[in-house]
Amino acid sequence: MSQDLVISYSPFEINSAFLENKRLVELKKEKTNLKFSVGDIYLGKVKKIMPGLNAAFVDVGYGKDAFLHYLDLGPQFLSLKKYLDTAISRKGKVPSLNRFRNEKDIDKYGKINDVLKVDQPIIVQITKEPISTKGPRLSSEISLAGRNIVLMPFSDKVSVSQKLELPEEKTRLKMLLQSIKPRNYGVIIRTAAQGKKVALLDSELRDLVVKWEKAFFQLIEVSFPKLMIVELNRTAALLRDNLNVNFSSINVNDYSLYREVKEYIKTIAPEKEKIVKLYIGKTPIFDQFGVTKQIKALFGKTVNFKNGAYLIIEHTEALHVIDVNSGNRSKSGNDQEANALEVNMAAANEISRQLRLRDMGGIIVIDFIDMLSAGNRNKLFEKMKEEMKGDRAKHNILPLTRFGLMQITRQRVRPEMNITTTEKCPACQGSGKITPALLFAEKLEEEIGNIVKDLKLSKLTLKVHPIIAAYITKGIWSLRLKWRVKHKCKIKIRKIQTYNFLEYHFLDKFGDEITK
């Protein structure tokens, strides 16, 4: 299976498309000035204690205070509190954690007001980004993720990912990490560590330890709130979590980001450095690699997937409903059960893709086509579990009910990816009335004539929808050729898939847009 990553950069946003066998399976949109990403570690201040919820609200600099439940404090919270208090009182001069004496674990069934008080400084990590009207969700059980391992300060446990299947490899890695890790640091061994040598794992472990301890050197002057450790941006995190031997290419359309990605790849997987490529084409990078077309097809309310079958996807705040329809498929009555099974099995594949693509979280209810056979219902259940294996988000799948409904719960840590695929008519602006289409070409020509005359241009680029581009360039004696002869200006037509049907823009020879 080939895997490709396409990264589209703009000054305000970085979009990353992850493709498997050229099929879009993940889409990440990240604002360049985004704050409060999952994994970021803050020095915050307790603003309010809520005994009834056994939780506290913490100021981390977001518009609304972030939520911290008692169960998310972590067993070693008192050790973390003592270490932070020491760092503040000594202005960042704290002992190395492997020489630090831990406090006893907090009571699992304790109360929030037994360990926290208002205005208390606290180290917290973002576990769920702000969603809708809610602030971030926090934890004080800190973890620092690397490519092969996850570091857990104030713990001494070494555990191995359940996705590592070979018992002898699990044992090797566990013994290896137990022998090299410093005291008071726990480690979770990730699936990517399989087959890795001790030198590589030791180097990554030391880097994570330095990253953790360096954060406390910043506490010479204490200010609230304070960002102490920044998680990787989502593109780098996507590379860290997904990069494997199947990656065939990483294409980036910005030089500085290209260098950044290349350096990061060189650090975590030097053998993959050559797959990073800088895209310099004139066509938008998502158009060039077929991403735009897939986005338009996959993010609507209705999603077609096989031989006329389709899904209808509806969303609420915490619940998503997916209805599976066979569409115009026609088979004899004797084959109804087989037909239902075939459509449902194909739907399971598309639904698992949609969950990842839209990053849908909370409760998902799927209404499959009814099947009478208990064996077929079990086949569908097993198929869904198999398809969801590649989903990194925590999830739980329940068997089909007697009504043909399947329930899935999926971890929700970021706002759902929601892209509007319908377009407002650029000609009527939603009014339902337009000027005669017959005059559109004349309007374009008139604007070209005015621009060429006013700016004295000899070259001009016209960006339009592909259908309009085809109309302008069709035939030997095309409109473009006629305009070129008439206005004595070389006109280049550029097709932009993301444009509305009658949208157009002009560029000069330097690629700068000409305002009309």
C-alpha positions as CSV (number, residue, x, y, z in Angstrom):
1,M,0.0,0.0,0.0
2,S,1.5,3.3,-1.1
3,Q,1.1,6.3,1.2
4,D,1.5,10.0,0.3
5,L,1.4,13.2,2.2
6,V,0.5,16.5,0.3
7,I,1.1,19.7,2.3
8,S,-0.4,23.0,1.1
9,Y,1.0,26.1,2.8
10,S,-0.5,29.6,2.9
11,P,0.4,32.5,5.2
12,F,-2.6,31.8,7.4
13,E,-3.1,28.0,7.2
14,I,-1.3,24.7,6.6
15,N,-3.4,21.9,5.1
16,S,-2.1,18.4,5.1
17,A,-3.7,15.6,3.0
18,F,-2.8,12.0,3.8
19,L,-3.5,9.5,1.0
20,E,-3.5,5.7,0.9
21,N,-3.3,4.3,-2.6
22,K,-4.2,7.8,-3.9
23,R,-7.4,7.8,-1.7
24,L,-7.8,10.7,0.7
25,V,-8.1,9.3,4.3
26,E,-7.0,12.2,6.5
27,L,-7.2,15.9,6.1
28,K,-5.7,18.3,8.7
29,K,-6.2,22.1,8.7
30,E,-4.0,24.1,11.0
31,K,-4.0,27.8,11.4
32,T,-0.4,29.1,11.5
33,N,-1.1,31.0,14.7
34,L,-3.0,28.2,16.3
35,K,-2.8,27.9,20.1
36,F,-4.0,25.2,22.5
37,S,-3.1,22.2,20.4
38,V,-3.3,18.7,21.9
39,G,0.0,17.9,23.6
40,D,0.9,21.5,24.5
41,I,2.0,21.9,28.1
42,Y,1.1,25.1,30.1
43,L,1.8,26.7,33.4
44,G,-1.7,27.7,34.5
45,K,-3.5,29.0,37.5
46,V,-6.5,27.4,39.2
47,K,-9.4,29.8,38.9
48,K,-12.3,27.9,40.4
49,I,-12.9,24.7,42.3
50,M,-16.1,22.8,41.6
51,P,-16.6,20.1,44.3
52,G,-19.9,19.0,42.8
53,L,-18.1,18.0,39.6
54,N,-14.9,17.0,41.4
55,A,-13.1,19.2,39.0
56,A,-11.4,22.6,38.6
57,F,-11.3,25.3,36.0
58,V,-7.8,26.5,35.1
59,D,-6.6,29.7,33.3
60,V,-4.3,28.7,30.4
61,G,-4.9,31.9,28.4
62,Y,-7.9,30.8,26.4
63,G,-11.1,32.9,26.4
64,K,-12.8,30.3,28.5
65,D,-11.2,28.6,31.5
66,A,-10.0,25.0,30.7
67,F,-11.5,22.0,32.5
68,L,-9.5,19.6,34.7
69,H,-11.2,16.6,36.4
70,Y,-9.8,15.0,39.5
71,L,-9.2,11.7,37.6
72,D,-7.0,13.6,35.1
73,L,-4.6,14.8,37.8
74,G,-2.7,11.5,37.5
75,P,-1.4,9.4,40.5
76,Q,1.9,11.4,40.8
77,F,0.2,14.8,41.0
78,L,1.8,15.6,44.4
79,S,5.2,14.9,43.0
80,L,4.6,17.2,40.0
81,K,3.3,19.9,42.4
82,K,6.4,19.6,44.6
83,Y,8.7,19.8,41.6
84,L,7.0,22.9,40.3
85,D,7.0,24.6,43.7
86,T,10.8,23.9,43.9
87,A,11.4,25.3,40.4
88,I,9.4,28.5,41.2
89,S,11.1,29.1,44.6
90,R,14.6,28.4,43.2
91,K,13.9,30.4,40.0
92,G,14.3,27.4,37.6
93,K,17.3,25.8,39.4
94,V,15.8,22.4,40.1
95,P,17.6,19.1,40.6
96,S,17.5,16.5,37.8
97,L,14.4,14.4,38.1
98,N,16.3,11.2,38.5
99,R,17.6,12.6,41.9
100,F,14.2,13.9,42.9
101,R,12.3,12.2,45.7
102,N,8.7,11.5,44.7
103,E,5.7,12.1,46.9
104,K,3.1,9.4,47.5
105,D,0.4,8.8,45.0
106,I,-2.9,10.7,45.4
107,D,-6.0,8.7,46.5
108,K,-7.8,7.4,43.4
109,Y,-11.2,8.2,45.0
110,G,-10.2,11.5,46.5
111,K,-11.7,15.0,46.2
112,I,-10.4,17.9,44.1
113,N,-10.4,20.4,47.0
114,D,-8.1,18.1,48.9
115,V,-5.2,18.7,46.5
116,L,-6.0,22.0,44.7
117,K,-6.9,25.5,45.8
118,V,-7.8,28.7,44.0
119,D,-4.8,30.7,42.5
120,Q,-2.5,27.7,42.8
121,P,0.0,27.4,40.0
122,I,-0.3,24.1,38.1
123,I,1.4,22.3,35.2
124,V,-1.3,21.0,32.7
125,Q,-1.3,19.4,29.3
126,I,-4.0,20.0,26.6
127,T,-5.8,16.7,26.0
128,K,-8.7,18.1,24.0
129,E,-8.8,21.3,22.0
130,P,-11.5,23.9,22.4
131,I,-14.7,22.6,20.7
132,S,-17.8,24.7,20.1
133,T,-18.5,26.7,23.3
134,K,-16.2,24.6,25.5
135,G,-12.7,25.5,26.6
136,P,-9.8,23.0,26.4
137,R,-9.7,19.8,28.4
138,L,-6.7,19.3,30.6
139,S,-4.6,16.6,32.3
140,S,-1.7,16.8,34.8
141,E,-0.5,13.4,33.9
142,I,2.2,14.7,31.6
143,S,3.5,12.8,28.6
144,L,6.0,13.8,25.9
145,A,5.6,11.9,22.6
146,G,8.5,11.0,20.4
147,R,8.8,8.9,17.2
148,N,9.4,5.6,19.0
149,I,8.6,6.2,22.7
150,V,6.5,8.4,25.0
151,L,8.1,9.8,28.1
152,M,6.1,9.9,31.4
153,P,7.8,12.0,34.1
154,F,7.4,10.9,37.7
155,S,6.6,7.3,36.7
156,D,8.8,4.3,36.7
157,K,6.7,2.0,34.5
158,V,7.7,0.7,31.1
159,S,4.9,-0.5,28.9
160,V,4.6,-1.6,25.3
161,S,2.0,-0.7,22.6
162,Q,-0.6,-3.4,22.2
163,K,-0.2,-3.1,18.5
164,L,3.2,-4.8,18.8
165,E,2.3,-8.4,18.2
166,L,5.6,-10.4,18.5
167,P,6.1,-11.5,22.2
168,E,9.9,-11.7,21.8
169,E,10.2,-8.2,20.4
170,K,8.0,-6.9,23.2
171,T,10.2,-8.5,25.8
172,R,13.4,-7.2,24.0
173,L,12.2,-3.6,23.9
174,K,10.9,-3.6,27.5
175,M,14.1,-5.0,28.9
176,L,16.1,-2.6,26.8
177,L,14.2,0.5,27.9
178,Q,14.3,-0.6,31.6
179,S,18.1,-0.8,31.4
180,I,18.6,2.7,29.9
181,K,15.8,4.9,31.3
182,P,16.7,7.3,34.1
183,R,15.0,7.0,37.5
184,N,11.6,8.7,37.9
185,Y,10.8,8.5,34.2
186,G,8.3,6.0,32.7
187,V,8.2,5.0,29.1
188,I,5.5,3.8,26.7
189,I,7.1,2.0,23.7
190,R,5.4,2.8,20.5
191,T,4.8,0.5,17.5
192,A,7.4,2.4,15.4
193,A,10.1,1.2,17.9
194,Q,9.9,-2.4,16.5
195,G,13.3,-3.5,15.3
196,K,15.0,-0.3,16.4
197,K,18.5,-0.4,18.0
198,V,19.4,0.7,21.4
199,A,21.5,3.7,20.2
200,L,18.5,5.2,18.5
201,L,16.1,4.7,21.3
202,D,18.7,6.0,23.9
203,S,19.2,9.1,21.8
204,E,15.5,9.8,21.6
205,L,15.0,9.1,25.3
206,R,17.7,11.6,26.2
207,D,16.3,14.3,23.9
208,L,12.8,14.0,25.6
209,V,14.4,14.2,29.1
210,V,16.3,17.3,28.1
211,K,13.1,18.8,26.6
212,W,11.2,18.2,29.9
213,E,13.9,19.6,32.2
214,K,14.7,22.5,30.0
215,A,11.1,23.8,30.4
216,F,11.7,24.4,34.1
217,F,14.8,26.5,33.4
218,Q,12.4,29.1,32.0
219,L,10.9,29.7,35.5
220,I,13.4,32.4,36.4
221,E,10.4,34.8,36.2
222,V,7.0,33.3,36.6
223,S,4.0,34.6,34.7
224,F,0.6,33.1,34.3
225,P,-0.4,31.6,32.0
226,K,2.8,30.4,30.3
227,L,3.4,28.0,27.5
228,M,6.1,25.7,28.7
229,I,6.4,23.0,26.0
230,V,5.0,23.2,22.5
231,E,3.8,20.0,20.9
232,L,4.9,19.6,17.3
233,N,2.6,21.2,14.7
234,R,0.1,18.8,13.2
235,T,2.1,18.3,10.1
236,A,5.1,17.2,12.0
237,A,2.9,15.1,14.4
238,L,1.3,13.5,11.4
239,L,4.8,12.5,10.1
240,R,5.9,11.3,13.5
241,D,2.8,9.1,14.0
242,N,2.4,7.8,10.4
243,L,5.8,7.7,8.7
244,N,6.7,4.1,7.8
245,V,8.2,2.1,5.0
246,N,5.1,2.5,2.9
247,F,5.5,6.2,2.5
248,S,6.4,6.9,-1.1
249,S,6.3,10.7,-1.3
250,I,5.8,13.9,0.7
251,N,5.1,17.0,-1.5
252,V,5.3,20.5,-0.1
253,N,4.5,23.8,-1.9
254,D,6.5,26.1,0.3
255,Y,10.4,26.2,0.4
256,S,10.9,27.1,4.0
257,L,8.3,24.4,5.1
258,Y,10.0,22.0,2.7
259,R,13.3,22.5,4.4
260,E,11.7,22.1,7.9
261,V,10.0,18.9,6.9
262,K,13.2,17.5,5.3
263,E,15.2,18.3,8.4
264,Y,12.6,16.6,10.6
265,I,12.5,13.5,8.4
266,K,16.3,13.5,8.4
267,T,16.1,13.4,12.2
268,I,13.6,10.6,12.7
269,A,14.1,8.5,9.5
270,P,17.2,9.5,7.5
271,E,16.6,6.8,4.9
272,K,13.3,8.6,3.9
273,E,14.8,12.0,3.3
274,K,14.7,11.6,-0.5
275,I,10.9,11.2,-0.6
276,V,10.4,14.9,0.5
277,K,9.8,16.9,-2.7
278,L,9.3,20.6,-3.3
279,Y,6.3,21.3,-5.6
280,I,6.8,24.4,-7.8
281,G,4.0,24.0,-10.3
282,K,1.5,26.8,-11.2
283,T,-1.5,24.6,-10.5
284,P,-2.5,24.6,-6.8
285,I,-0.9,21.6,-5.2
286,F,-4.2,20.0,-4.0
287,D,-5.5,20.3,-7.6
288,Q,-2.4,18.7,-9.0
289,F,-2.6,15.7,-6.7
290,G,-6.3,15.2,-7.0
291,V,-7.1,16.2,-3.4
292,T,-9.5,19.0,-4.2
293,K,-11.8,16.8,-6.2
294,Q,-11.9,14.2,-3.4
295,I,-12.6,16.8,-0.8
296,K,-15.6,18.0,-2.9
297,A,-16.9,14.5,-3.2
298,L,-16.3,13.3,0.3
299,F,-17.4,16.1,2.6
300,G,-21.1,16.6,1.6
301,K,-24.1,15.3,3.3
302,T,-24.4,12.5,0.8
303,V,-21.4,10.4,-0.1
304,N,-21.4,7.9,-2.9
305,F,-19.2,4.8,-2.6
306,K,-20.1,1.8,-4.8
307,N,-22.3,1.0,-7.7
308,G,-24.9,3.6,-6.8
309,A,-24.9,2.9,-3.1
310,Y,-24.5,6.0,-0.8
311,L,-24.2,7.2,2.7
312,I,-26.2,10.1,4.3
313,I,-24.3,11.7,7.2
314,E,-26.0,14.0,9.7
315,H,-24.3,15.7,12.6
316,T,-25.2,17.1,16.0
317,E,-23.1,18.4,18.9
318,A,-22.2,15.0,20.3
319,L,-24.0,12.5,18.0
320,H,-23.4,11.5,14.4
321,V,-25.9,9.4,12.4
322,I,-24.9,7.6,9.2
323,D,-27.6,6.0,7.0
324,V,-26.5,3.3,4.5
325,N,-28.6,3.2,1.3
326,S,-28.3,0.7,-1.6
327,G,-29.4,3.4,-4.1
328,N,-30.5,2.2,-7.6
329,R,-28.9,-1.2,-7.3
330,S,-31.3,-3.8,-8.7
331,K,-31.1,-7.5,-8.0
332,S,-33.6,-10.3,-7.8
333,G,-35.6,-10.9,-4.6
334,N,-33.7,-14.1,-4.0
335,D,-30.4,-12.2,-3.7
336,Q,-31.7,-9.6,-1.3
337,E,-29.7,-10.8,1.6
338,A,-26.5,-11.2,-0.4
339,N,-27.0,-7.7,-1.9
340,A,-27.5,-6.2,1.6
341,L,-24.3,-7.9,2.8
342,E,-22.3,-6.7,-0.2
343,V,-23.5,-3.1,0.2
344,N,-22.9,-3.1,4.0
345,M,-19.4,-4.5,3.7
346,A,-18.5,-1.8,1.2
347,A,-20.2,0.8,3.4
348,A,-18.0,-0.3,6.4
349,N,-14.9,0.5,4.4
350,E,-16.2,4.0,3.5
351,I,-17.5,4.7,7.0
352,S,-14.1,4.0,8.6
353,R,-12.5,6.3,6.1
354,Q,-15.1,9.0,6.8
355,L,-14.5,8.8,10.5
356,R,-10.8,9.5,10.1
357,L,-11.3,12.0,7.3
358,R,-13.8,14.2,9.2
359,D,-12.3,13.4,12.6
360,M,-15.8,12.6,13.9
361,G,-15.9,11.9,17.6
362,G,-18.4,11.1,20.4
363,I,-21.2,8.7,19.5
364,I,-21.7,7.5,15.9
365,V,-24.8,5.5,15.1
366,I,-24.9,3.6,11.8
367,D,-28.1,2.4,10.3
368,F,-27.0,-0.5,8.0
369,I,-29.3,-2.2,5.5
370,D,-31.3,-4.9,7.4
371,M,-29.9,-8.5,7.2
372,L,-31.8,-11.5,8.5
373,S,-28.8,-13.8,8.9
374,A,-27.0,-13.6,12.3
375,G,-23.9,-14.9,10.5
376,N,-23.9,-12.0,8.1
377,R,-24.4,-9.5,10.9
378,N,-21.4,-10.9,12.7
379,K,-19.4,-10.8,9.4
380,L,-20.2,-7.1,9.2
381,F,-19.2,-6.5,12.8
382,E,-15.8,-8.2,12.2
383,K,-15.3,-6.2,8.9
384,M,-15.9,-2.9,10.8
385,K,-13.4,-3.9,13.5
386,E,-10.8,-4.8,10.8
387,E,-11.4,-1.5,8.9
388,M,-11.0,0.6,12.1
389,K,-7.6,-1.0,13.0
390,G,-5.8,1.8,11.1
391,D,-7.6,4.5,13.1
392,R,-5.2,5.9,15.8
393,A,-8.1,7.5,17.8
394,K,-9.4,5.4,20.6
395,H,-12.7,3.8,19.7
396,N,-15.1,1.1,20.7
397,I,-17.4,-0.8,18.4
398,L,-20.6,-2.6,19.5
399,P,-22.2,-5.4,17.5
400,L,-25.4,-4.7,15.4
401,T,-28.6,-4.5,17.4
402,R,-31.7,-6.4,16.3
403,F,-32.8,-3.2,14.4
404,G,-29.6,-3.2,12.3
405,L,-27.9,-0.4,14.2
406,M,-24.2,-0.3,15.0
407,Q,-22.9,2.0,17.7
408,I,-19.3,3.4,17.7
409,T,-17.7,5.7,20.3
410,R,-14.6,7.5,19.1
411,Q,-12.2,9.7,20.9
412,R,-12.9,13.4,20.3
413,V,-9.8,15.7,20.9
414,R,-10.3,18.3,18.2
415,P,-13.2,20.0,16.5
416,E,-14.7,17.9,13.7
417,M,-13.4,18.6,10.2
418,N,-16.4,20.3,8.5
419,I,-16.0,21.6,4.9
420,T,-18.9,23.1,3.0
421,T,-19.0,21.5,-0.5
422,T,-22.0,23.4,-1.8
423,E,-21.2,26.7,-3.5
424,K,-23.0,30.0,-3.5
425,C,-23.8,31.0,-7.1
426,P,-21.2,33.8,-7.9
427,A,-23.5,35.2,-10.6
428,C,-26.7,35.7,-8.6
429,Q,-25.1,35.7,-5.0
430,G,-27.9,33.4,-3.9
431,S,-30.8,35.5,-5.3
432,G,-31.7,33.0,-8.0
433,K,-31.4,35.5,-10.8
434,I,-28.4,36.2,-13.0
435,T,-27.4,38.4,-15.9
436,P,-27.6,36.6,-19.3
437,A,-24.9,33.9,-19.5
438,L,-24.6,34.8,-23.2
439,L,-22.8,38.0,-22.1
440,F,-20.2,36.4,-19.8
441,A,-17.6,36.0,-22.6
442,E,-18.2,39.6,-23.7
443,K,-17.8,40.8,-20.1
444,L,-14.4,38.9,-19.8
445,E,-13.2,40.4,-23.1
446,E,-14.2,43.9,-22.0
447,E,-12.3,43.6,-18.7
448,I,-9.2,42.2,-20.6
449,G,-9.3,45.1,-23.0
450,N,-9.6,47.7,-20.1
451,I,-6.7,46.0,-18.1
452,V,-4.4,45.8,-21.1
453,K,-5.1,49.4,-22.1
454,D,-4.8,50.9,-18.6
455,L,-1.7,48.9,-17.5
456,K,-0.1,48.5,-21.0
457,L,0.4,44.8,-20.5
458,S,1.9,42.4,-23.1
459,K,1.3,39.3,-21.0
460,L,-1.7,38.4,-18.8
461,T,-2.9,35.3,-16.9
462,L,-6.6,34.5,-16.5
463,K,-7.6,32.1,-13.7
464,V,-11.0,30.4,-14.2
465,H,-13.0,27.3,-13.5
466,P,-11.9,24.3,-15.7
467,I,-15.2,24.3,-17.7
468,I,-14.9,28.0,-18.5
469,A,-11.2,27.4,-19.4
470,A,-12.3,24.7,-21.9
471,Y,-14.9,27.0,-23.4
472,I,-12.3,29.8,-23.9
473,T,-9.6,27.6,-25.4
474,K,-11.8,25.2,-27.6
475,G,-11.2,25.1,-31.3
476,I,-8.4,26.3,-33.6
477,W,-9.8,29.9,-33.7
478,S,-10.5,30.0,-30.0
479,L,-11.7,33.0,-28.0
480,R,-8.3,33.2,-26.4
481,L,-6.7,33.5,-29.8
482,K,-9.2,36.1,-30.9
483,W,-8.6,38.2,-27.7
484,R,-4.8,37.9,-28.2
485,V,-5.0,39.2,-31.7
486,K,-7.5,41.9,-30.9
487,H,-5.7,43.3,-27.8
488,K,-2.1,42.4,-28.8
489,C,-1.6,40.7,-25.4
490,K,-0.5,37.1,-24.8
491,I,-3.2,35.5,-22.6
492,K,-2.5,32.4,-20.5
493,I,-5.4,30.4,-19.1
494,R,-5.0,28.7,-15.8
495,K,-7.6,26.2,-14.6
496,I,-8.5,26.3,-10.9
497,Q,-10.8,23.5,-9.6
498,T,-11.7,25.3,-6.4
499,Y,-13.2,28.3,-8.2
500,N,-16.9,28.8,-8.4
501,F,-18.3,28.3,-11.9
502,L,-18.2,31.9,-13.0
503,E,-15.4,33.1,-10.8
504,Y,-12.3,34.6,-12.4
505,H,-9.1,36.5,-11.5
506,F,-6.4,38.3,-13.5
507,L,-2.6,38.0,-12.8
508,D,0.2,40.1,-14.2
509,K,3.5,38.6,-15.5
510,F,4.9,38.6,-11.9
511,G,2.0,36.5,-10.7
512,D,0.4,39.3,-8.7
513,E,-3.4,39.7,-8.8
514,I,-4.8,42.6,-10.8
515,T,-7.6,44.3,-8.9
516,K,-10.6,45.0,-11.1
